[in-house]
Amino acid sequence: MRVALLLPLLLLAACGQKVGLTPKQGRSLPVKPEAATATPTPDQLLSTDTQARPKRSDEQLTRSKKRDEDKFDLPPQA
């Protein structure tokens, strides 16, 4: 029973390959962006910049403040 469960997982893990990315036969990389000085490589195209993945801010509130009354926070009408 265990072998029947482990065999498909082992085969699935073995099918992944670590090979450099290249365009398909007869196709080329995307054109160079207008402001860029050179055409980006596949690795550069796959990496994210800081704006796309901002760092997490773990700043916690140091003191709480009482919220002002909200005149638009009305109960639902029945």
Distance bins in CASP14 RR format, pairs under 12 A and 6 or more apart:
PFRMAT RR
TARGET T0000
AUTHOR 0000-0000-0000
RMODE 2
METHOD distances of the structure
MODEL  1
1 7 0 0 0 0 0 1 0 0 0 0 0
2 8 0 0 0 0 0 1 0 0 0 0 0
2 9 0 0 0 0 0 1 0 0 0 0 0
2 10 0 0 0 0 0 1 0 0 0 0 0
3 9 0 0 0 0 0 1 0 0 0 0 0
3 10 0 0 0 0 1 0 0 0 0 0 0
4 10 0 0 0 0 0 1 0 0 0 0 0
4 11 0 0 0 0 0 1 0 0 0 0 0
5 11 0 0 0 0 0 1 0 0 0 0 0
5 12 0 0 0 0 0 1 0 0 0 0 0
6 12 0 0 0 0 0 1 0 0 0 0 0
6 13 0 0 0 0 0 1 0 0 0 0 0
7 13 0 0 0 0 0 1 0 0 0 0 0
7 14 0 0 0 0 0 1 0 0 0 0 0
8 14 0 0 0 0 0 1 0 0 0 0 0
8 15 0 0 0 0 0 1 0 0 0 0 0
9 15 0 0 0 0 0 1 0 0 0 0 0
19 42 0 0 0 0 0 1 0 0 0 0 0
20 41 0 0 0 0 0 1 0 0 0 0 0
20 42 1 0 0 1 0 0 0 0 0 0 0
20 43 0 0 0 0 1 0 0 0 0 0 0
20 46 0 0 0 0 0 1 0 0 0 0 0
21 29 0 0 0 0 1 0 0 0 0 0 0
21 40 0 0 0 0 0 1 0 0 0 0 0
21 41 0 0 0 0 1 0 0 0 0 0 0
21 42 1 1 0 0 0 0 0 0 0 0 0
21 43 1 0 0 1 0 0 0 0 0 0 0
21 44 0 0 0 0 0 1 0 0 0 0 0
21 45 0 0 0 0 1 0 0 0 0 0 0
21 46 1 0 0 1 0 0 0 0 0 0 0
22 28 0 0 0 0 0 1 0 0 0 0 0
22 29 0 0 0 0 1 0 0 0 0 0 0
22 41 0 0 0 0 0 1 0 0 0 0 0
22 42 1 0 0 1 0 0 0 0 0 0 0
22 43 0 0 0 0 0 1 0 0 0 0 0
23 29 1 0 1 0 0 0 0 0 0 0 0
23 30 0 0 0 0 1 0 0 0 0 0 0
23 39 0 0 0 0 0 1 0 0 0 0 0
23 41 0 0 0 0 0 1 0 0 0 0 0
23 42 0 0 0 0 1 0 0 0 0 0 0
23 45 0 0 0 0 0 1 0 0 0 0 0
28 39 0 0 0 0 1 0 0 0 0 0 0
28 42 0 0 0 0 0 1 0 0 0 0 0
29 38 0 0 0 0 0 1 0 0 0 0 0
29 39 1 0 0 1 0 0 0 0 0 0 0
29 40 1 0 0 1 0 0 0 0 0 0 0
29 41 0 0 0 0 1 0 0 0 0 0 0
29 42 1 0 0 1 0 0 0 0 0 0 0
29 43 0 0 0 0 0 1 0 0 0 0 0
29 44 0 0 0 0 0 1 0 0 0 0 0
29 45 1 0 0 1 0 0 0 0 0 0 0
29 46 0 0 0 0 0 1 0 0 0 0 0
30 36 0 0 0 0 0 1 0 0 0 0 0
30 39 1 0 0 1 0 0 0 0 0 0 0
30 40 1 0 0 1 0 0 0 0 0 0 0
30 41 0 0 0 0 0 1 0 0 0 0 0
30 42 0 0 0 0 1 0 0 0 0 0 0
30 44 0 0 0 0 0 1 0 0 0 0 0
30 45 1 0 0 1 0 0 0 0 0 0 0
31 38 0 0 0 0 0 1 0 0 0 0 0
31 39 1 0 0 1 0 0 0 0 0 0 0
31 40 0 0 0 0 0 1 0 0 0 0 0
31 45 0 0 0 0 0 1 0 0 0 0 0
32 38 1 0 0 1 0 0 0 0 0 0 0
32 39 1 0 1 0 0 0 0 0 0 0 0
32 40 1 0 0 1 0 0 0 0 0 0 0
32 41 0 0 0 0 0 1 0 0 0 0 0
32 44 0 0 0 0 0 1 0 0 0 0 0
32 45 0 0 0 0 0 1 0 0 0 0 0
33 39 0 0 0 0 1 0 0 0 0 0 0
33 40 1 0 0 1 0 0 0 0 0 0 0
33 44 0 0 0 0 0 1 0 0 0 0 0
33 45 0 0 0 0 0 1 0 0 0 0 0
36 44 0 0 0 0 1 0 0 0 0 0 0
36 45 0 0 0 0 0 1 0 0 0 0 0
38 44 0 0 0 0 1 0 0 0 0 0 0
39 45 0 0 0 0 1 0 0 0 0 0 0
40 46 0 0 0 0 1 0 0 0 0 0 0
40 47 0 0 0 0 1 0 0 0 0 0 0
40 49 0 0 0 0 0 1 0 0 0 0 0
41 47 0 0 0 0 1 0 0 0 0 0 0
46 52 0 0 0 0 0 1 0 0 0 0 0
47 53 0 0 0 0 1 0 0 0 0 0 0
48 54 0 0 0 0 0 1 0 0 0 0 0
67 73 0 0 0 0 1 0 0 0 0 0 0
END
